[in-house]
Amino acid sequence: MTGIEKLKKSLQKETSSAPLVFFRFAFGIMMFISLVRFAANGWVDVLYVQPKFFFPFYGFEFIKPLGATVMYVVFGVMMLASLLVALGKLYRLSIITFFLLFTYVELIDKSNYLNHYYFISIISFMLCILPAPTKGAVPRWVILTLQLQMAIVYFFAGIAKINPDWLLHAMPLKIWLASKSDLPFIGSLLTEDWIAYVFSWCGMLFDVCIAFFLFNHRTVWYAYIVVVVFHLLTAILFPMIGMFPFIMIVAATIFLPAAFHNMLIRLSNFKLPIANLHSQSSILNFQFFILPILCVHFLIQIFLPLRSHLYDGELFWHEQGYRFSWRVMLMEKAGMVFFTVKNEDGKLFEVNSRNFLTMQQEKQMSTQPDMILQFAHHLQKVYKTSEVYAEAYVCVNGRSSQLFIDPRQNLCEVEDGFENKEWVTSPQPLSEGEGLTASLR
């Protein structure tokens, strides 16, 4: 038997469907809680109703919000779909509905982009095409697919932390941890530089290594305990990342032994529903359809984090290839930008961006060149002009504020796209003492 035949046999080997059943149930419940929290905080109105202008992703400019009433209906339908996913009712229709609506909302405005929103879209997409859990067993590759996606997230998040700012300067953790000095018991400790370095190095090692220990049946329980502790700690120290730690804790249960999930199902006060949509024979036939899709999916997942190497310059500065790459909590970036427009009389006048953007949009736009360009093109349409200029200053991870883009560049003449943005300046390196200064601001 050749190596390929052994691999194929191993992937086809039947395993309990219990981890997949529990994963689907927990994912649906987590999504329902997240959506309720989102709506209860008024974020539907703030992020998708109030703004006058939105920043769509390149190639998805046709995606726009559909008004207050429709947006609330969209979130209501997503809540219902997430519950149905958890309960296994109308499963295929429910998960497809959730995936389409959630991804639609995510694509409306890139100023709202978060890594865990992208993660949710990916997982819901995978659940759309994977065979639904069946009573008894599923081929091993079905569960391995979700495990592999989790491993990609952790591994590339760790690789992204192998950079001078994170490891040599403990940035931006030196800034963030110092801001938590008011926490009881540990607050004073968090102002120490050596703590920031410990957190930085441990965070990198955790992300790079954790998947390997989760895959190993001898260490999986120890690794999962570390996962729980790590993410709970990040949730306490960095509440601004929202539900992400809890979503990762729940998603990582896919690595736990089937016996554990079976025990949970047996001990439950109510029986976890099982969507018995596919027989074993139909799953074997179904895989000829979905395996090529999954292969393409994973190739894309590997390419996206690596695509930043196609661009010149410092990634944290120009951010070309930054999104969709599992670069989590790597930057403390702030900036300001002033737009100047030439009127019909040939006179230049400054535009107040707050007349068009929310505070959240302005904050995100001021540090991201593609969003600056989008807004400049919007001003071009509003004022029916052929010249729009921007003077922007940005600071990253403790550096002093520096000129961000060429103020002489007429942004009306620049087209958005994937090519290198040569009108973005090159930053100066972090000098000795700047990190300490930034942490005391």
BAKOLMI-393549 format. One record per residue (C-alpha): residue number from 1; x, y, z; residue in one letter. Coordinates in Angstrom, 3 decimals, always signed. Example, Ala and Ser with C-alpha at 12.3 -4.5 7.8 and 13.67 -1.06 7.14 Angstrom:
<sites>
SITE num        u        v        w residu
SITE   1  +12.300   -4.500   +7.800      A
SITE   2  +13.670   -1.060   +7.140      S
</sites>
This chain:
<sites>
SITE num        u        v        w residu
SITE   1   +0.000   +0.000   +0.000      M
SITE   2   +1.479   +3.362   -1.083      T
SITE   3   +1.679   +6.428   +1.119      G
SITE   4   -1.162   +8.096   -0.766      I
SITE   5   -3.349   +5.029   -0.339      E
SITE   6   -2.595   +4.946   +3.394      K
SITE   7   -3.468   +8.640   +3.693      L
SITE   8   -6.702   +8.119   +1.776      K
SITE   9   -7.642   +5.183   +3.973      K
SITE  10   -6.884   +7.184   +7.100      S
SITE  11   -9.015  +10.108   +5.944      L
SITE  12  -11.897   +7.780   +5.050      Q
SITE  13  -11.768   +6.025   +8.390      K
SITE  14  -15.038   +6.370  +10.254      E
SITE  15  -15.099   +8.347  +13.488      T
SITE  16  -17.845   +9.458  +15.835      S
SITE  17  -19.922  +12.389  +14.662      S
SITE  18  -20.317  +13.657  +18.253      A
SITE  19  -17.607  +16.389  +18.000      P
SITE  20  -19.292  +17.746  +14.887      L
SITE  21  -22.735  +17.596  +16.494      V
SITE  22  -21.531  +19.525  +19.528      F
SITE  23  -19.539  +21.973  +17.376      F
SITE  24  -22.607  +22.823  +15.331      R
SITE  25  -24.721  +23.249  +18.454      F
SITE  26  -22.133  +25.416  +20.257      A
SITE  27  -21.446  +27.511  +17.137      F
SITE  28  -25.141  +28.273  +16.705      G
SITE  29  -25.548  +29.249  +20.365      I
SITE  30  -22.447  +31.460  +20.304      M
SITE  31  -23.657  +33.226  +17.172      M
SITE  32  -27.080  +33.831  +18.710      F
SITE  33  -25.523  +35.320  +21.865      I
SITE  34  -23.146  +37.459  +19.799      S
SITE  35  -25.937  +38.835  +17.621      L
SITE  36  -28.173  +39.606  +20.598      V
SITE  37  -25.252  +41.413  +22.253      R
SITE  38  -24.577  +43.318  +19.018      F
SITE  39  -28.170  +44.492  +18.711      A
SITE  40  -28.567  +45.241  +22.443      A
SITE  41  -25.552  +47.593  +22.314      N
SITE  42  -27.189  +49.560  +19.512      G
SITE  43  -24.454  +48.720  +17.039      W
SITE  44  -26.857  +47.922  +14.196      V
SITE  45  -27.955  +51.545  +14.212      D
SITE  46  -24.501  +53.005  +14.866      V
SITE  47  -22.635  +50.960  +12.235      L
SITE  48  -25.207  +50.275   +9.509      Y
SITE  49  -27.933  +52.927   +9.742      V
SITE  50  -26.369  +56.187  +10.904      Q
SITE  51  -23.368  +56.422   +8.525      P
SITE  52  -23.823  +58.565   +5.410      K
SITE  53  -20.977  +56.868   +3.571      F
SITE  54  -19.580  +53.329   +3.670      F
SITE  55  -16.203  +51.817   +2.769      F
SITE  56  -16.886  +48.666   +0.720      P
SITE  57  -14.208  +46.072   +0.086      F
SITE  58  -12.480  +46.217   -3.297      Y
SITE  59  -14.556  +44.287   -5.827      G
SITE  60  -17.668  +44.389   -3.624      F
SITE  61  -18.684  +48.004   -4.169      E
SITE  62  -22.167  +46.848   -5.160      F
SITE  63  -22.877  +45.665   -1.599      I
SITE  64  -24.689  +48.379   +0.342      K
SITE  65  -26.946  +48.615   +3.425      P
SITE  66  -30.636  +48.436   +2.612      L
SITE  67  -32.061  +50.912   +5.093      G
SITE  68  -32.872  +50.786   +8.807      A
SITE  69  -35.883  +48.464   +8.629      T
SITE  70  -34.232  +45.936   +6.337      V
SITE  71  -30.995  +45.901   +8.380      M
SITE  72  -32.903  +45.088  +11.555      Y
SITE  73  -34.756  +42.352   +9.675      V
SITE  74  -31.409  +40.985   +8.465      V
SITE  75  -30.119  +40.730  +12.022      F
SITE  76  -33.393  +39.195  +13.189      G
SITE  77  -33.201  +36.534  +10.496      V
SITE  78  -29.572  +35.825  +11.416      M
SITE  79  -30.585  +35.311  +15.047      M
SITE  80  -33.317  +32.882  +14.025      L
SITE  81  -30.990  +31.056  +11.627      A
SITE  82  -28.311  +30.670  +14.316      S
SITE  83  -30.844  +29.119  +16.699      L
SITE  84  -32.041  +26.726  +14.012      L
SITE  85  -28.430  +25.756  +13.309      V
SITE  86  -27.948  +24.951  +16.992      A
SITE  87  -31.167  +22.942  +17.107      L
SITE  88  -30.532  +21.142  +13.826      G
SITE  89  -33.832  +22.312  +12.361      K
SITE  90  -33.888  +23.112   +8.642      L
SITE  91  -30.139  +22.831   +9.080      Y
SITE  92  -28.880  +23.253   +5.528      R
SITE  93  -31.200  +26.173   +4.779      L
SITE  94  -30.417  +27.793   +8.144      S
SITE  95  -26.625  +27.643   +7.876      I
SITE  96  -26.634  +28.867   +4.267      I
SITE  97  -28.923  +31.755   +5.252      T
SITE  98  -26.689  +32.637   +8.181      F
SITE  99  -23.532  +32.516   +6.058      F
SITE 100  -24.952  +34.706   +3.285      L
SITE 101  -26.442  +37.325   +5.603      L
SITE 102  -23.471  +37.479   +7.971      F
SITE 103  -21.010  +37.821   +5.095      T
SITE 104  -23.229  +40.463   +3.481      Y
SITE 105  -23.150  +42.530   +6.685      V
SITE 106  -19.394  +42.050   +7.003      E
SITE 107  -18.767  +43.310   +3.460      L
SITE 108  -20.778  +46.517   +3.829      I
SITE 109  -18.053  +48.549   +5.511      D
SITE 110  -14.393  +47.620   +5.953      K
SITE 111  -14.073  +50.082   +8.838      S
SITE 112  -15.928  +47.436  +10.891      N
SITE 113  -13.566  +44.606   +9.917      Y
SITE 114  -12.513  +42.276  +12.719      L
SITE 115  -10.629  +38.992  +12.454      N
SITE 116  -13.346  +37.047  +14.218      H
SITE 117  -16.010  +38.307  +11.800      Y
SITE 118  -13.916  +36.832   +9.006      Y
SITE 119  -13.470  +33.649  +11.048      F
SITE 120  -17.241  +33.310  +11.513      I
SITE 121  -17.833  +33.686   +7.769      S
SITE 122  -15.260  +30.985   +7.044      I
SITE 123  -16.658  +28.511   +9.588      I
SITE 124  -20.249  +29.057   +8.476      S
SITE 125  -19.175  +28.568   +4.851      F
SITE 126  -17.500  +25.292   +5.760      M
SITE 127  -20.594  +24.123   +7.621      L
SITE 128  -22.621  +24.932   +4.492      C
SITE 129  -20.701  +22.449   +2.382      I
SITE 130  -19.664  +19.800   +4.907      L
SITE 131  -21.984  +16.818   +5.379      P
SITE 132  -24.372  +17.416   +8.258      A
SITE 133  -23.634  +15.300  +11.342      P
SITE 134  -25.259  +11.898  +11.150      T
SITE 135  -26.053   +9.331  +13.775      K
SITE 136  -23.098   +7.113  +14.329      G
SITE 137  -20.038   +8.081  +12.325      A
SITE 138  -18.600  +10.340   +9.677      V
SITE 139  -15.370  +10.026   +7.673      P
SITE 140  -12.399  +11.409   +9.596      R
SITE 141  -11.725  +14.099   +6.991      W
SITE 142  -14.993  +15.863   +7.876      V
SITE 143  -13.842  +16.715  +11.404      I
SITE 144  -10.217  +17.109  +10.304      L
SITE 145  -11.324  +19.892   +7.960      T
SITE 146  -12.513  +22.080  +10.823      L
SITE 147   -9.447  +21.219  +12.877      Q
SITE 148   -7.182  +22.236  +10.013      L
SITE 149   -8.952  +25.596   +9.707      Q
SITE 150   -8.406  +26.235  +13.402      M
SITE 151   -4.734  +25.281  +13.047      A
SITE 152   -4.291  +27.758  +10.173      I
SITE 153   -5.753  +30.576  +12.259      V
SITE 154   -3.459  +29.917  +15.215      Y
SITE 155   -0.311  +29.201  +13.209      F
SITE 156   -0.447  +32.265  +10.981      F
SITE 157   -1.397  +34.440  +13.964      A
SITE 158   +1.799  +33.196  +15.607      G
SITE 159   +3.998  +33.641  +12.541      I
SITE 160   +2.726  +37.219  +12.236      A
SITE 161   +4.030  +37.919  +15.759      K
SITE 162   +7.591  +37.071  +14.738      I
SITE 163   +8.517  +40.669  +14.014      N
SITE 164  +10.791  +43.251  +15.712      P
SITE 165   +7.991  +45.375  +17.156      D
SITE 166   +6.372  +42.407  +18.911      W
SITE 167   +9.442  +40.474  +20.096      L
SITE 168  +12.188  +43.100  +20.481      L
SITE 169  +10.130  +46.103  +21.604      H
SITE 170   +7.098  +44.328  +23.163      A
SITE 171   +4.872  +46.597  +21.122      M
SITE 172   +1.984  +47.220  +21.311      P
SITE 173   +1.535  +45.181  +24.516      L
SITE 174   +3.791  +47.588  +26.419      K
SITE 175   +1.227  +50.301  +25.718      I
SITE 176   -1.904  +48.243  +26.269      W
SITE 177   -0.825  +46.488  +29.463      L
SITE 178   +0.316  +49.745  +31.056      A
SITE 179   -3.170  +51.158  +30.452      S
SITE 180   -4.563  +48.386  +32.704      K
SITE 181   -2.703  +49.597  +35.796      S
SITE 182   -6.031  +50.133  +37.593      D
SITE 183   -6.833  +46.408  +37.651      L
SITE 184   -6.940  +44.972  +41.183      P
SITE 185   -4.002  +42.839  +42.411      F
SITE 186   -2.089  +42.746  +39.102      I
SITE 187   -2.429  +46.347  +37.904      G
SITE 188   +0.921  +47.587  +39.167      S
SITE 189   +2.659  +44.533  +37.718      L
SITE 190   +1.313  +45.265  +34.243      L
SITE 191   +3.290  +48.516  +34.074      T
SITE 192   +6.582  +46.598  +34.202      E
SITE 193   +8.374  +46.301  +30.860      D
SITE 194   +9.455  +42.711  +31.478      W
SITE 195   +5.801  +41.644  +31.807      I
SITE 196   +5.095  +43.040  +28.348      A
SITE 197   +8.013  +41.017  +26.950      Y
SITE 198   +6.795  +37.846  +28.701      V
SITE 199   +3.300  +38.324  +27.282      F
SITE 200   +4.668  +39.024  +23.794      S
SITE 201   +6.912  +35.964  +23.644      W
SITE 202   +4.357  +33.660  +25.284      C
SITE 203   +1.664  +34.900  +22.911      G
SITE 204   +3.832  +34.136  +19.894      M
SITE 205   +4.798  +30.682  +21.171      L
SITE 206   +1.196  +29.870  +22.046      F
SITE 207   -0.118  +30.716  +18.586      D
SITE 208   +2.687  +28.959  +16.711      V
SITE 209   +2.654  +25.754  +18.769      C
SITE 210   -0.838  +25.219  +20.175      I
SITE 211   -2.317  +23.461  +17.134      A
SITE 212   +0.400  +20.800  +17.194      F
SITE 213   -0.456  +19.945  +20.794      F
SITE 214   -4.188  +19.988  +20.067      L
SITE 215   -3.702  +17.450  +17.264      F
SITE 216   -1.759  +15.109  +19.573      N
SITE 217   -4.148  +12.859  +21.534      H
SITE 218   -1.614  +12.624  +24.381      R
SITE 219   -1.488  +16.383  +24.930      T
SITE 220   -4.884  +17.547  +23.666      V
SITE 221   -6.403  +18.054  +27.129      W
SITE 222   -3.412  +19.977  +28.456      Y
SITE 223   -3.434  +22.075  +25.296      A
SITE 224   -7.147  +22.805  +25.566      Y
SITE 225   -6.739  +23.953  +29.179      I
SITE 226   -4.012  +26.322  +27.960      V
SITE 227   -6.387  +27.541  +25.223      V
SITE 228   -9.073  +28.329  +27.808      V
SITE 229   -6.660  +30.105  +30.175      V
SITE 230   -5.026  +32.059  +27.356      F
SITE 231   -8.268  +33.306  +25.836      H
SITE 232   -9.889  +34.093  +29.190      L
SITE 233   -6.839  +36.141  +30.092      L
SITE 234   -7.017  +38.071  +26.817      T
SITE 235  -10.741  +38.642  +27.365      A
SITE 236  -10.023  +40.166  +30.802      I
SITE 237   -7.074  +42.301  +29.721      L
SITE 238   -8.377  +43.346  +26.308      F
SITE 239  -12.188  +43.550  +26.416      P
SITE 240  -12.167  +45.568  +23.184      M
SITE 241  -11.735  +42.313  +21.218      I
SITE 242  -15.274  +41.353  +22.191      G
SITE 243  -16.482  +37.790  +21.684      M
SITE 244  -13.370  +36.541  +19.897      F
SITE 245  -11.791  +34.726  +22.897      P
SITE 246  -15.021  +32.903  +23.709      F
SITE 247  -15.613  +31.945  +20.085      I
SITE 248  -12.112  +30.435  +19.925      M
SITE 249  -12.639  +28.530  +23.196      I
SITE 250  -15.828  +27.003  +21.802      V
SITE 251  -14.368  +26.319  +18.343      A
SITE 252  -11.318  +24.552  +19.814      A
SITE 253  -13.584  +21.853  +21.286      T
SITE 254  -13.493  +20.244  +17.830      I
SITE 255  -10.068  +18.835  +18.846      F
SITE 256  -11.359  +17.123  +21.995      L
SITE 257  -11.941  +13.330  +21.970      P
SITE 258  -15.269  +12.025  +20.721      A
SITE 259  -15.773  +10.274  +24.050      A
SITE 260  -15.954  +13.651  +25.770      F
SITE 261  -18.591  +14.952  +23.369      H
SITE 262  -20.588  +11.734  +23.714      N
SITE 263  -20.463  +12.162  +27.482      M
SITE 264  -21.778  +15.737  +27.155      L
SITE 265  -24.618  +14.531  +24.978      I
SITE 266  -25.513  +11.753  +27.432      R
SITE 267  -25.354  +14.066  +30.452      L
SITE 268  -27.370  +16.843  +28.819      S
SITE 269  -30.780  +17.539  +30.271      N
SITE 270  -31.989  +17.604  +26.697      F
SITE 271  -30.693  +15.595  +23.786      K
SITE 272  -28.573  +17.545  +21.353      L
SITE 273  -30.383  +17.400  +18.012      P
SITE 274  -28.797  +15.501  +15.159      I
SITE 275  -29.411  +16.640  +11.612      A
SITE 276  -29.622  +13.286   +9.884      N
SITE 277  -29.433  +14.641   +6.362      L
SITE 278  -26.941  +12.243   +4.823      H
SITE 279  -26.531   +8.531   +4.972      S
SITE 280  -23.044   +7.061   +5.043      Q
SITE 281  -23.204   +6.145   +1.370      S
SITE 282  -24.354   +9.616   +0.381      S
SITE 283  -21.490  +11.173   +2.374      I
SITE 284  -18.993   +9.080   +0.433      L
SITE 285  -20.558  +10.298   -2.819      N
SITE 286  -20.854  +13.851   -1.488      F
SITE 287  -17.121  +14.096   -0.857      Q
SITE 288  -16.325  +13.988   -4.578      F
SITE 289  -18.173  +17.288   -4.817      F
SITE 290  -16.875  +19.097   -1.743      I
SITE 291  -13.257  +17.904   -1.505      L
SITE 292  -12.132  +19.968   -4.530      P
SITE 293  -13.878  +23.004   -3.021      I
SITE 294  -12.110  +22.445   +0.290      L
SITE 295   -8.750  +22.079   -1.461      C
SITE 296   -9.237  +25.454   -3.166      V
SITE 297  -10.416  +26.934   +0.127      H
SITE 298   -7.280  +25.881   +1.993      F
SITE 299   -4.999  +27.055   -0.800      L
SITE 300   -6.632  +30.474   -0.487      I
SITE 301   -6.274  +30.344   +3.307      Q
SITE 302   -2.548  +29.728   +2.932      I
SITE 303   -2.079  +32.345   +0.209      F
SITE 304   -3.886  +35.233   +1.919      L
SITE 305   -1.556  +35.470   +4.953      P
SITE 306   +1.474  +35.237   +2.655      L
SITE 307   +0.362  +37.765   +0.047      R
SITE 308   +1.830  +40.672   +2.019      S
SITE 309   +5.272  +39.548   +0.817      H
SITE 310   +4.262  +40.658   -2.675      L
SITE 311   +4.436  +44.279   -1.540      Y
SITE 312   +7.393  +46.495   -0.743      D
SITE 313   +7.750  +48.378   +2.510      G
SITE 314   +6.573  +47.792   +6.053      E
SITE 315   +3.298  +45.911   +6.334      L
SITE 316   +2.162  +47.613   +9.543      F
SITE 317   +2.555  +50.938   +7.774      W
SITE 318   +0.922  +50.447   +4.382      H
SITE 319   -1.297  +47.468   +5.427      E
SITE 320   -1.322  +45.976   +1.933      Q
SITE 321   -2.134  +42.322   +2.534      G
SITE 322   -2.916  +42.897   +6.210      Y
SITE 323   -6.604  +41.972   +6.335      R
SITE 324   -7.783  +38.347   +6.158      F
SITE 325   -4.361  +37.179   +7.357      S
SITE 326   -4.929  +36.417  +11.051      W
SITE 327   -2.794  +39.325  +12.214      R
SITE 328   -4.380  +39.727  +15.622      V
SITE 329   -3.587  +42.560  +18.049      M
SITE 330   -0.292  +43.481  +16.415      L
SITE 331   -0.644  +47.248  +16.138      M
SITE 332   -1.448  +50.359  +18.087      E
SITE 333   -2.008  +52.757  +15.218      K
SITE 334   -3.437  +56.253  +15.242      A
SITE 335   -3.517  +59.072  +12.759      G
SITE 336   -5.110  +62.196  +11.413      M
SITE 337   -5.776  +63.240   +7.849      V
SITE 338   -6.714  +66.551   +6.255      F
SITE 339   -8.393  +66.604   +2.831      F
SITE 340   -8.054  +69.505   +0.425      T
SITE 341  -10.289  +69.941   -2.609      V
SITE 342   -9.882  +72.308   -5.573      K
SITE 343  -13.141  +74.070   -6.513      N
SITE 344  -14.300  +75.284   -9.905      E
SITE 345  -12.449  +78.567   -9.430      D
SITE 346   -9.181  +76.744   -8.918      G
SITE 347   -9.035  +77.543   -5.216      K
SITE 348   -8.141  +74.959   -2.608      L
SITE 349  -10.273  +74.490   +0.495      F
SITE 350  -10.122  +72.022   +3.360      E
SITE 351  -12.925  +69.517   +3.917      V
SITE 352  -14.011  +68.390   +7.368      N
SITE 353  -14.317  +64.609   +7.085      S
SITE 354  -16.607  +64.505  +10.129      R
SITE 355  -19.334  +65.995   +7.959      N
SITE 356  -19.379  +62.672   +6.092      F
SITE 357  -18.052  +60.005   +8.472      L
SITE 358  -18.776  +58.645  +11.925      T
SITE 359  -16.044  +58.752  +14.570      M
SITE 360  -15.401  +55.009  +14.068      Q
SITE 361  -15.076  +55.415  +10.307      Q
SITE 362  -12.818  +58.449  +10.608      E
SITE 363  -10.551  +56.656  +13.081      K
SITE 364  -10.141  +53.618  +10.809      Q
SITE 365   -9.851  +55.634   +7.605      M
SITE 366   -7.105  +57.918   +8.919      S
SITE 367   -4.578  +55.047   +9.156      T
SITE 368   -5.466  +52.914   +6.126      Q
SITE 369   -4.430  +54.151   +2.665      P
SITE 370   -7.078  +52.273   +0.691      D
SITE 371   -9.790  +53.892   +2.805      M
SITE 372   -8.199  +57.338   +2.424      I
SITE 373   -8.286  +56.797   -1.329      L
SITE 374  -11.922  +55.688   -1.241      Q
SITE 375  -12.952  +58.748   +0.713      F
SITE 376  -11.000  +61.018   -1.634      A
SITE 377  -12.911  +59.536   -4.570      H
SITE 378  -16.144  +60.156   -2.675      H
SITE 379  -15.182  +63.802   -2.211      L
SITE 380  -14.399  +63.965   -5.926      Q
SITE 381  -18.000  +62.993   -6.677      K
SITE 382  -19.535  +65.215   -4.017      V
SITE 383  -17.679  +68.358   -5.085      Y
SITE 384  -17.480  +67.452   -8.788      K
SITE 385  -13.783  +68.182   -8.816      T
SITE 386  -10.737  +66.654  -10.471      S
SITE 387   -8.270  +67.348   -7.652      E
SITE 388   -8.326  +65.993   -4.099      V
SITE 389   -5.258  +65.948   -1.862      Y
SITE 390   -4.669  +64.460   +1.566      A
SITE 391   -2.130  +65.327   +4.233      E
SITE 392   -1.974  +62.460   +6.713      A
SITE 393   +0.153  +61.725   +9.777      Y
SITE 394   +0.280  +58.331  +11.453      V
SITE 395   +2.048  +56.774  +14.435      C
SITE 396   +2.486  +53.004  +14.822      V
SITE 397   +3.513  +51.051  +17.910      N
SITE 398   +5.176  +53.856  +19.809      G
SITE 399   +6.861  +55.651  +16.915      R
SITE 400   +6.530  +59.400  +16.593      S
SITE 401   +3.852  +60.652  +14.225      S
SITE 402   +5.111  +60.686  +10.631      Q
SITE 403   +3.898  +61.806   +7.226      L
SITE 404   +1.811  +58.936   +5.866      F
SITE 405   +1.089  +59.690   +2.208      I
SITE 406   +2.480  +62.064   -0.391      D
SITE 407   +0.505  +65.313   +0.041      P
SITE 408   +1.355  +66.313   -3.539      R
SITE 409   -0.420  +63.267   -4.984      Q
SITE 410   -3.749  +64.078   -6.614      N
SITE 411   -5.814  +61.145   -5.352      L
SITE 412   -8.355  +61.585   -8.141      C
SITE 413   -5.691  +60.253  -10.502      E
SITE 414   -5.107  +57.084   -8.407      V
SITE 415   -7.164  +53.962   -9.033      E
SITE 416   -7.855  +51.484   -6.268      D
SITE 417   -6.523  +47.970   -6.780      G
SITE 418   -4.028  +45.356   -5.657      F
SITE 419   -0.915  +47.038   -7.046      E
SITE 420   +1.683  +48.567   -4.730      N
SITE 421   +0.629  +51.972   -3.375      K
SITE 422   +3.712  +53.988   -4.202      E
SITE 423   +2.093  +57.210   -2.953      W
SITE 424   +2.364  +55.886   +0.607      V
SITE 425   +5.544  +57.084   +2.327      T
SITE 426   +8.145  +54.910   +4.056      S
SITE 427   +8.226  +55.115   +7.883      P
SITE 428  +11.247  +55.716  +10.051      Q
SITE 429  +12.235  +52.822  +12.379      P
SITE 430  +11.328  +52.810  +16.073      L
SITE 431  +14.112  +54.700  +17.828      S
SITE 432  +15.377  +54.000  +21.316      E
SITE 433  +13.062  +55.481  +23.944      G
SITE 434  +10.084  +56.044  +21.672      E
SITE 435   +8.269  +52.956  +22.929      G
SITE 436   +8.557  +54.163  +26.534      L
SITE 437   +7.322  +57.604  +25.573      T
SITE 438   +4.322  +56.142  +23.777      A
SITE 439   +3.438  +53.947  +26.740      S
SITE 440   +3.314  +57.004  +29.023      L
SITE 441   +0.977  +59.007  +26.829      R
</sites>
